[in-house]
């Protein structure tokens, strides 16, 4: 699936939070808490809201097709340039994390799509699918252009890109994507239709792998 443009160019930044929701059914729910960029960055704030709108619209399409859908509402998002685990890291409300943790424990999120917009920051919507159980997780995220070079180098070295989802207590679930390209500016189409590896649990860290191919 081709990437989508979520809006015009905006400003820049490094590590910022993102709005949270508290919907036990996994449906879109906008919080009363401040959005990540605040009044000093209204254009970036609009881009984030547009991304959440796209996530909600994508989730609704899957629901209409009979999938179970979990929409995540990050309260924080950033690039993670760790040499062993390069990717993006988002923190989500407890109820959303707990549901994702259960899904990953007994599922295989081996297919995914990546929607990307380069609008002052790199905005991403990762749509990960467990095609056997017909479950979908929508993960909106963003990171700064200043992180692109280091993150791309780490991802190229490991031949993978990771989506880390953190709970409020620091617990972590990781989705693994073996084609880093779509997560970066100029990376082209971002989709995969192959099954991934079984979910693994190591302490408070679960991992679900994703395959490669054209979806």
TIROMI-619648 format. One record per atom (N, C-alpha, C): atom name; x, y, z. Coordinates in pm, whole numbers, plus 50000, padded with zeros to 5 digits. Example, Ala and Ser with C-alpha at 12.3 -4.5 7.8 and 13.67 -1.06 7.14 Angstrom:
2
N/51319/49431/50780
CA/51230/49550/50780
C/51320/49670/50780
N/51285/49775/50708
CA/51367/49894/50714
C/51290/50003/50787
***
This chain:
215
N/50084/49882/50000
CA/50000/50000/50000
C/50087/50123/50000
N/50050/50222/49924
CA/50131/50343/49917
C/50115/50426/50043
N/50219/50505/50071
CA/50214/50594/50185
C/50121/50709/50155
N/50068/50771/50260
CA/49978/50882/50243
C/50040/51009/50297
N/49996/51123/50245
CA/50042/51254/50291
C/49941/51306/50390
N/49985/51336/50510
CA/49893/51377/50616
C/49882/51527/50632
N/49948/51605/50547
CA/49935/51749/50559
C/50057/51822/50509
N/50054/51956/50508
CA/50166/52037/50461
C/50282/52038/50559
N/50397/52088/50514
CA/50515/52093/50600
C/50492/52181/50720
N/50551/52139/50832
CA/50540/52216/50955
C/50675/52243/51013
N/50682/52254/51149
CA/50807/52286/51217
C/50887/52162/51246
N/50968/52165/51354
CA/51055/52052/51387
C/51058/52034/51537
N/51123/51928/51582
CA/51133/51899/51724
C/51208/51771/51744
N/51213/51723/51870
CA/51287/51600/51897
C/51197/51496/51959
N/51178/51499/52091
CA/51094/51399/52158
C/50975/51469/52218
N/50855/51428/52175
CA/50734/51491/52223
C/50633/51384/52259
N/50535/51423/52341
CA/50429/51331/52376
C/50321/51329/52271
N/50217/51247/52295
CA/50104/51239/52205
C/49979/51217/52286
N/49864/51260/52232
CA/49739/51250/52305
C/49702/51107/52338
N/49637/51086/52451
CA/49599/50952/52495
C/49448/50935/52493
N/49405/50809/52486
CA/49263/50777/52493
C/49243/50665/52593
N/49122/50646/52641
CA/49099/50547/52747
C/48977/50464/52713
N/48968/50417/52587
CA/48852/50345/52539
C/48877/50195/52551
N/48805/50123/52636
CA/48829/49981/52655
C/48800/49898/52531
N/48719/49949/52439
CA/48689/49875/52317
C/48790/49899/52207
N/48889/49982/52232
CA/48992/50007/52133
C/48950/50105/52026
N/48836/50172/52043
CA/48792/50270/51944
C/48856/50405/51973
N/48851/50490/51869
CA/48913/50621/51882
C/48848/50700/51994
N/48930/50759/52082
CA/48879/50842/52188
C/48978/50953/52216
N/48943/51077/52187
CA/49035/51187/52206
C/49035/51232/52351
N/49152/51255/52408
CA/49163/51292/52549
C/49142/51440/52571
N/49123/51475/52697
CA/49121/51616/52734
C/49262/51667/52762
N/49358/51574/52773
CA/49497/51612/52801
C/49556/51689/52683
N/49660/51770/52706
CA/49723/51846/52598
C/49778/51755/52490
N/49772/51803/52365
CA/49834/51731/52255
C/49985/51751/52262
N/50065/51673/52189
CA/50209/51670/52212
C/50284/51798/52185
N/50234/51879/52091
CA/50315/51992/52048
C/50276/52124/52114
N/50152/52134/52160
CA/50112/52251/52236
C/50092/52375/52152
N/50056/52487/52217
CA/50023/52610/52145
C/50143/52670/52072
N/50265/52634/52110
CA/50382/52690/52043
C/50404/52627/51906
N/50340/52515/51879
CA/50356/52446/51750
C/50219/52407/51696
N/50135/52504/51662
CA/49999/52470/51619
C/49995/52389/51490
N/50091/52411/51399
CA/50089/52336/51274
C/50120/52189/51298
N/50221/52162/51382
CA/50252/52023/51414
C/50137/51959/51491
N/50071/52037/51575
CA/49957/51985/51648
C/49847/51943/51552
N/49825/52023/51447
CA/49724/51988/51348
C/49764/51861/51272
N/49894/51846/51243
CA/49939/51726/51175
C/49914/51601/51261
N/49940/51615/51391
CA/49916/51502/51481
C/49767/51467/51485
N/49682/51568/51493
CA/49538/51543/51493
C/49495/51477/51362
N/49554/51519/51251
CA/49523/51457/51122
C/49564/51311/51121
N/49677/51281/51182
CA/49724/51143/51189
C/49627/51057/51271
N/49581/51111/51384
CA/49484/51038/51466
C/49353/51017/51390
N/49313/51118/51311
CA/49194/51102/51228
C/49213/50990/51126
N/49331/50984/51064
CA/49359/50879/50967
C/49359/50742/51034
N/49414/50735/51156
CA/49415/50609/51229
C/49272/50564/51258
N/49187/50656/51299
CA/49049/50622/51329
C/48975/50577/51204
N/49000/50645/51092
CA/48934/50608/50967
C/48980/50470/50920
N/49110/50445/50931
CA/49164/50314/50894
C/49105/50204/50981
N/49097/50232/51112
CA/49040/50134/51205
C/48896/50103/51169
N/48819/50204/51133
CA/48679/50182/51101
C/48662/50097/50975
N/48750/50115/50878
CA/48745/50032/50757
C/48764/49885/50793
N/48862/49859/50879
CA/48886/49720/50920
C/48767/49665/50999
N/48709/49746/51086
CA/48593/49699/51163
C/48478/49661/51070
N/48457/49743/50967
CA/48349/49716/50873
C/48374/49585/50798
N/48501/49545/50789
CA/48535/49420/50721
C/48542/49302/50819
N/48502/49326/50944
CA/48491/49217/51040
C/48614/49191/51125
N/48712/49282/51125
CA/48832/49265/51207
C/48808/49322/51346
N/48878/49264/51446
CA/48889/49327/51578
C/49001/49429/51571
N/48978/49549/51618
CA/49073/49658/51601
C/49108/49721/51735
N/49236/49747/51753
CA/49285/49821/51869
C/49355/49946/51820
N/49299/50061/51853
CA/49363/50189/51822
C/49443/50234/51944
N/49571/50261/51923
CA/49655/50311/52031
C/49658/50463/52027
N/49664/50524/52146
CA/49667/50670/52158
C/49790/50708/52241
N/49905/50721/52178
CA/50029/50747/52252
C/50026/50876/52332
N/50086/50870/52450
CA/50108/50988/52531
C/50250/51041/52512
N/50333/50965/52443
CA/50470/51006/52414
C/50517/50924/52295
N/50604/50981/52214
CA/50657/50909/52099
C/50795/50965/52065
N/50885/50877/52019
CA/51020/50920/51987
C/51091/50814/51906
N/51201/50854/51842
CA/51291/50758/51779
C/51375/50691/51885
N/51408/50563/51863
CA/51497/50490/51951
C/51613/50441/51866
N/51730/50503/51885
CA/51845/50473/51800
C/51941/50373/51862
N/51890/50293/51955
CA/51970/50188/52017
C/52024/50094/51910
N/52150/50055/51922
CA/52215/49973/51820
C/52148/49838/51804
N/52092/49783/51912
CA/52031/49651/51906
C/51881/49654/51882
N/51818/49769/51903
CA/51672/49774/51894
C/51625/49904/51830
N/51671/49936/51708
CA/51635/50063/51645
C/51490/50066/51603
N/51425/50182/51624
CA/51287/50194/51581
C/51220/50313/51645
N/51091/50301/51666
CA/51013/50405/51732
C/50961/50349/51864
N/50940/50440/51957
CA/50893/50401/52090
C/50776/50489/52127
N/50663/50427/52161
CA/50545/50503/52202
C/50498/50452/52338
N/50449/50542/52419
CA/50391/50506/52548
C/50240/50524/52538
N/50165/50424/52583
CA/50020/50426/52568
C/49953/50404/52703
N/49824/50438/52714
CA/49750/50416/52838
C/49748/50268/52878
N/49731/50244/53006
CA/49740/50109/53061
C/49643/50012/52996
N/49517/50055/52978
CA/49417/49962/52923
C/49453/49921/52780
N/49508/50014/52702
CA/49547/49981/52566
C/49668/49887/52565
N/49763/49915/52654
CA/49881/49827/52660
C/49842/49685/52701
N/49756/49673/52799
CA/49718/49540/52848
C/49648/49459/52739
N/49564/49525/52660
CA/49497/49453/52552
C/49597/49411/52445
N/49688/49500/52409
CA/49791/49465/52310
C/49877/49350/52361
N/49913/49354/52487
CA/49997/49249/52546
C/49930/49112/52533
N/49799/49108/52559
CA/49726/48982/52546
C/49722/48935/52401
N/49701/49027/52310
CA/49695/48992/52168
C/49828/48938/52119
N/49936/49000/52159
CA/50068/48957/52112
C/50107/48825/52176
N/50061/48802/52299
CA/50095/48678/52368
C/50047/48555/52292
N/49928/48565/52232
CA/49874/48446/52164
C/49854/48467/52015
N/49920/48570/51959
CA/49900/48598/51818
C/50028/48617/51740
N/50012/48639/51610
CA/50125/48660/51520
C/50093/48779/51431
N/50153/48893/51460
CA/50129/49014/51382
C/50233/49021/51271
N/50215/48934/51171
CA/50316/48918/51067
C/50292/49000/50942
N/50182/49070/50933
CA/50154/49155/50817
C/50138/49297/50866
N/50182/49393/50786
CA/50173/49531/50831
C/50172/49626/50712
N/50124/49745/50738
CA/50128/49856/50643
C/50185/49977/50716
N/50256/50060/50644
CA/50314/50181/50701
C/50269/50301/50619
N/50202/50395/50683
CA/50166/50522/50621
C/50263/50626/50675
N/50320/50706/50588
CA/50421/50801/50633
C/50394/50938/50572
N/50413/51041/50653
CA/50407/51180/50606
C/50527/51255/50661
N/50585/51339/50579
CA/50702/51417/50619
C/50659/51563/50626
N/50610/51600/50743
CA/50549/51731/50761
C/50610/51800/50881
N/50736/51841/50868
CA/50808/51902/50979
C/50874/51798/51067
N/50807/51688/51086
CA/50860/51568/51149
C/50822/51450/51061
N/50869/51333/51096
CA/50825/51212/51026
C/50708/51155/51105
N/50591/51159/51046
CA/50471/51105/51108
C/50444/50967/51049
N/50414/50870/51134
CA/50393/50732/51091
C/50261/50678/51145
N/50196/50598/51064
CA/50086/50515/51111
C/50120/50372/51074
N/50150/50291/51176
CA/50182/50151/51156
C/50056/50069/51182
N/50014/49993/51083
CA/49895/49908/51095
C/49941/49763/51090
N/49945/49698/51206
CA/49993/49560/51217
C/49875/49464/51226
N/49883/49352/51151
CA/49770/49260/51142
C/49809/49118/51184
N/49721/49058/51262
CA/49724/48915/51289
C/49616/48856/51198
N/49656/48803/51084
CA/49558/48763/50983
C/49486/48634/51020
N/49545/48552/51106
CA/49478/48430/51150
C/49361/48462/51241
N/49383/48551/51336
CA/49277/48588/51430
C/49201/48712/51386
N/49238/48769/51274
CA/49174/48889/51219
C/49170/49001/51323
N/49289/49033/51371
CA/49308/49143/51465
C/49402/49247/51404
N/49374/49373/51430
CA/49453/49483/51376
C/49488/49580/51488
N/49613/49626/51487
CA/49658/49729/51581
C/49703/49850/51502
N/49649/49966/51533
CA/49687/50092/51467
C/49776/50172/51562
N/49898/50198/51519
CA/49998/50265/51604
C/50042/50396/51539
N/49989/50511/51582
CA/50041/50639/51533
C/50168/50677/51609
N/50262/50740/51538
CA/50389/50777/51601
C/50452/50891/51522
N/50559/50946/51576
CA/50634/51050/51506
C/50775/51056/51561
N/50867/51108/51480
CA/51002/51134/51528
C/51063/51247/51445
N/51167/51310/51498
CA/51227/51427/51436
C/51323/51391/51323
N/51334/51482/51227
CA/51425/51460/51115
C/51570/51447/51160
N/51604/51507/51273
CA/51741/51498/51322
C/51779/51356/51362
N/51679/51269/51378
CA/51706/51130/51416
C/51716/51037/51296
N/51684/51087/51176
CA/51674/50999/51058
C/51806/50928/51030
N/51917/51001/51027
CA/52044/50942/50986
C/52088/50830/51080
N/52089/50859/51210
CA/52134/50757/51306
C/52039/50639/51309
N/51909/50666/51302
CA/51810/50558/51306
C/51821/50470/51182
N/51838/50532/51066
CA/51851/50455/50942
C/51977/50369/50943
N/52087/50423/50995
CA/52211/50346/51003
C/52192/50223/51090
N/52127/50240/51205
CA/52106/50128/51297
C/52012/50025/51234
N/51906/50074/51170
CA/51810/49982/51110
C/51872/49905/50994
N/51952/49973/50913
CA/52020/49904/50802
C/52115/49797/50855
N/52184/49828/50964
CA/52281/49734/51020
C/52214/49607/51072
N/52091/49621/51124
CA/52021/49507/51181
C/51917/49448/51085
N/51893/49517/50973
CA/51794/49473/50873
C/51655/49458/50935
N/51623/49548/51026
CA/51490/49546/51085
C/51458/49681/51145
N/51329/49704/51164
CA/51280/49824/51229
C/51178/49779/51332
N/51186/49835/51452
CA/51102/49790/51563
C/51002/49897/51605
N/50882/49854/51633
CA/50781/49941/51694
C/50767/49896/51839
N/50821/49977/51931
CA/50816/49948/52074
C/50695/50018/52135
N/50610/49943/52202
CA/50494/50000/52270
C/50513/49980/52419
N/50515/50090/52494
CA/50539/50086/52638
C/50411/50113/52715
N/50396/50042/52827
CA/50289/50071/52920
C/50335/50177/53019
N/50241/50223/53100
CA/50272/50330/53195
C/50377/50288/53297
N/50386/50157/53325
CA/50483/50108/53422
C/50616/50066/53362
N/50634/50093/53233
CA/50760/50058/53167
C/50760/49923/53098
N/50649/49847/53108
CA/50640/49721/53035
C/50649/49749/52885
N/50694/49649/52811
CA/50716/49674/52668
C/50668/49558/52583
N/50602/49592/52472
CA/50570/49499/52365
C/50637/49552/52239
N/50700/49463/52164
CA/50772/49506/52044
C/50721/49431/51922
N/50691/49507/51817
CA/50656/49450/51687
C/50776/49469/51595
N/50818/49362/51529
CA/50938/49364/51447
C/50902/49365/51299
N/50964/49456/51224
CA/50940/49470/51079
C/51074/49451/51008
N/51078/49360/50912
CA/51207/49330/50851
C/51237/49411/50725
N/51157/49514/50698
CA/51188/49607/50589
C/51188/49749/50647
N/51304/49803/50684
CA/51308/49936/50747
C/51269/50050/50653
N/51285/50032/50521
CA/51271/50141/50427
C/51148/50227/50441
N/51028/50170/50452
CA/50907/50252/50456
C/50896/50345/50576
N/50979/50326/50676
CA/50972/50410/50796
C/51054/50538/50784
N/51121/50556/50668
CA/51210/50670/50650
C/51169/50756/50532
N/51201/50886/50536
CA/51171/50973/50423
C/51225/50916/50293
N/51141/50916/50189
CA/51182/50864/50060
C/51183/50713/50055
N/51126/50646/50157
CA/51135/50501/50166
C/51038/50425/50079
N/50947/50496/50010
CA/50857/50428/49919
C/50744/50357/49990
N/50687/50258/49919
CA/50569/50187/49967
C/50599/50111/50094
N/50499/50100/50180
CA/50519/50029/50306
C/50411/49927/50334
N/50428/49804/50289
CA/50331/49700/50321
C/50398/49565/50323
N/50340/49473/50399
CA/50390/49336/50405
C/50272/49245/50420
N/50275/49132/50350
CA/50165/49039/50358
C/50204/48904/50411
N/50325/48889/50462
CA/50372/48759/50507
C/50349/48740/50655
N/50337/48615/50695
CA/50323/48585/50837
C/50456/48603/50908
N/50450/48642/51033
CA/50573/48663/51109
C/50600/48550/51205
N/50688/48575/51301
CA/50725/48475/51399
C/50625/48473/51514
N/50626/48362/51589
CA/50542/48355/51706
C/50584/48462/51806
N/50486/48512/51882
CA/50517/48610/51985
C/50603/48545/52092
N/50694/48624/52146
CA/50781/48576/52253
C/50767/48666/52373
N/50792/48610/52491
CA/50789/48691/52614
C/50917/48667/52691
N/50983/48777/52726
CA/51104/48770/52806
C/51088/48869/52919
N/51044/48821/53034
CA/51015/48911/53144
C/50896/48998/53109
N/50916/49131/53109
CA/50810/49224/53074
C/50821/49269/52930
N/50888/49190/52848
CA/50912/49232/52709
C/50861/49125/52615
N/50756/49156/52540
CA/50706/49063/52440
C/50753/49110/52303
N/50770/49013/52213
CA/50811/49047/52077
C/50729/48969/51977
N/50679/49039/51875
CA/50609/48974/51764
C/50678/49013/51636
N/50720/48915/51556
CA/50792/48943/51434
C/50700/48961/51317
N/50748/49033/51214
CA/50670/49054/51093
C/50752/49016/50972
N/50685/48960/50873
CA/50754/48914/50753
C/50768/49022/50649
N/50822/48985/50534
CA/50843/49080/50426
C/50762/49039/50306
N/50756/49129/50209
CA/50685/49100/50086
C/50592/49212/50051
N/50526/49203/49940
CA/50434/49305/49896
C/50292/49262/49931
N/50222/49350/50001
CA/50088/49317/50043
C/49985/49383/49955
***
